[in-house]
Each structure stands twice: as structure tokens, then as C-alpha cells.
Amino acid sequence: MNNIKQTFSIKDLENLCGVKAHTIRIWEKRYNLLTPNRTTTNIRTYNLKNLQKLLNVTYLVNSGYKISRISKLNEQEINEYVRSIVSDNSTKSQAINSFKIAMLNYDLELFLGTYEQLEQKRNFRQIFTDVFIPLLKEIGLLWQTDTINPAHEHFITNLIKQKLLLNIEKLQYSKPTKKDKAFVLFLPENEIHELGLLYVNYEILLHGYRAIYLGPSIPLDSLPTMLSFHDRTVFVSYFTIKPEKDNILKYVEDFNKIVCSERTSEFWMLGKQIMHISKTSASNHRYFDSISTLISDL
């Protein structure tokens, strides 16, 4: 329990709940909504209970409730209101809030319970695109602002990865229905951020194609043997931090020299690093600014 984050600054609450610090202070002063502790230098600090309450209050405000009305409710009544108004359209934001609490508490049961509730109304594809992708974007911002630490991020991303792997395995038992091309998915050397590529793998299998997933940190010189996989082998990679800005153009040129020395093959690329590539470099290179744009071309 000592590893669980117990104390939050008002800036942490702003980052986690999406409510400006100025607004939080007004809610405290005018409506006595939260009761923070104060340091010896009179700086506000909040506990996990404060955070949970503010997440629920924010949810109600975003659902159209007036803060003046919410402030008259006790915590149990606030929780009951949240449960009563959760619909298919609003489940997304409530689930993201629950996953954030699970992350901060390293709470496996809350993660699994929230996921099971989502499964009752959504398939895995909808859960990943509607909930997990926005959640991961928020986590990236929380990490950058020091609201969470790397342990929090690793905890939640590994749980998401487990769900992704389980759903990929289910698809792998089905025989491919589309045979005009096949895919080889890999990450460059020293690139370890594979959630995006794993989801691309899931979509490729869902669309009925055959795929080989090689995973992180694959040297280019190990790829030419994969050309025998199919007459039209499409390589797919996801550049999050590697190759670096100054090396990325050389990397895609090396792909052609090393992998396509005997037979040209398509190379599909995603990730924030592709913004540093001249998109006119080679006819067999394709660049996608998002997973959804790649999916639309499958």
C-alpha cells in the first residue's frame, strides 16, 4: 500500500479530472465540495477520496447537472446519481475515470470489473477504440506532467496488453479468408512501445488476413527471409520513439536496400516519428497518420 499514490496537488486534480484549478477552488469555497488538507506553507493537498468524488462530480456536471444541485448531495447520493445516468453513450467517460482510479490504486479488481461491464455492451474493438485509446492518450499527458509515475503507466498498459493478446489469440484460430496479401509486423531496434502495433495486428486478423507478429526491436537484416511468407508480403511498423528524428529517413532507405534487395515489398508505417519523413521518398512506402486510416485501407 505504501506504493499507492495517496496525496494529490490541485494541479494533479486538474490533470486527472479536466477541471481548472481555479474552478476547483471556487467549488471548495462556494459549495464546500472538497475538504483538502493543507501543508505548513498553506498549500492544498487532496487524498484519493477527494479525487474519486471530484471525478464523479465532474461526470455529473458534464452530464448537465448544476454544481449548485450536486453540492447538496452527500457522497452516496452522488454515486447513486452517477450509476443511474450511465448509458451506452456516457459509459465511455465513466469507464475511463474508473480505469484511472484502478491505475492510481494498482487495483486489479476494479480494472477487471470495469472491463466486464464494458463487455456487456461493447465488443473488444469498440472497447479499444472508444475507451482504451482515449485513456492511453490521457495517461501520456498525465505522465508528462508528473501526475503519475512510470509504475502507474506500466500497470495499466500491461493490463490492456493482456486483453489485447487474449482477443488476438481468439482470432488466430480462424483461417484467413483474404489471400491477396499477408502482413509481417515488427518494431525497429530499441523500440519497445508495441500496444499500437499489437492493435494493428488485431485489426489485420479481424479483416481476415494472415499475419506474422515479430514484436519489438527487430533488426532489418533479419527481415529478408520473411519475403517467402507470401508473394505479396506487406511489412508494418510503428515508430513511437525510434528511429530518432535524424535517423529515420536513413532507416526507411535502409529498409529498401536490405529487405528489398531482391524483391520490392510494401512498407507501411505509423507513429509520431513518421512526421520527420519526406513522404515522397519511395513508391513502396506508405505512411498513415492514425490506426484508423490504416484500417480503412485493409
C-alpha positions, 0 to 999 in steps of 0.5 A, a space after each residue: 500500500 505504501 506504493 499507492 499514490 495517496 496525496 494529490 496537488 490541485 494541479 494533479 486534480 486538474 490533470 486527472 479530472 479536466 477541471 481548472 484549478 481555479 474552478 476547483 477552488 471556487 467549488 471548495 469555497 462556494 459549495 464546500 465540495 472538497 475538504 483538502 488538507 493543507 501543508 505548513 506553507 498553506 498549500 492544498 493537498 487532496 487524498 484519493 477520496 477527494 479525487 474519486 468524488 471530484 471525478 464523479 462530480 465532474 461526470 455529473 456536471 458534464 452530464 448537465 447537472 448544476 454544481 449548485 444541485 450536486 453540492 447538496 448531495 452527500 457522497 452516496 447520493 452522488 454515486 447513486 446519481 452517477 450509476 443511474 445516468 450511465 448509458 451506452 453513450 456516457 459509459 465511455 467517460 465513466 469507464 475511463 475515470 474508473 480505469 484511472 482510479 484502478 491505475 492510481 490504486 494498482 487495483 486489479 479488481 476494479 480494472 477487471 470489473 470495469 472491463 466486464 461491464 464494458 463487455 456487456 455492451 461493447 465488443 473488444 474493438 469498440 472497447 479499444 477504440 472508444 475507451 482504451 485509446 482515449 485513456 492511453 492518450 490521457 495517461 501520456 499527458 498525465 505522465 508528462 506532467 508528473 501526475 503519475 509515475 512510470 509504475 502507474 503507466 506500466 500497470 495499466 498498459 500491461 493490463 490492456 496488453 493482456 486483453 489485447 493478446 487474449 482477443 488476438 489469440 481468439 482470432 488466430 484460430 480462424 483461417 484467413 479468408 483474404 489471400 491477396 496479401 499477408 502482413 509481417 509486423 515488427 518494431 525497429 531496434 530499441 523500440 519497445 512501445 508495441 500496444 499500437 502495433 499489437 492493435 494493428 495486428 488485431 485489426 489485420 486478423 479481424 479483416 481476415 488476413 494472415 499475419 506474422 507478429 515479430 514484436 519489438 526491436 527487430 533488426 532489418 537484416 533479419 527481415 529478408 527471409 520473411 519475403 517467402 511468407 507470401 508473394 505479396 508480403 506487406 511489412 508494418 511498423 510503428 515508430 513511437 520513439 525510434 528511429 530518432 528524428 535524424 535517423 529515420 529517413 536513413 532507416 526507411 532507405 535502409 529498409 529498401 536496400 536490405 529487405 528489398 534487395 531482391 524483391 520490392 515489398 510494401 512498407 507501411 508505417 505509423 507513429 509520431 516519428 513518421 512526421 520527420 519523413 519526406 513522404 515522397 521518398 519511395 513508391 513502396 512506402 506508405 505512411 498513415 497518420 492514425 490506426 484508423 486510416 490504416 484500417 480503412 485501407 485493409 
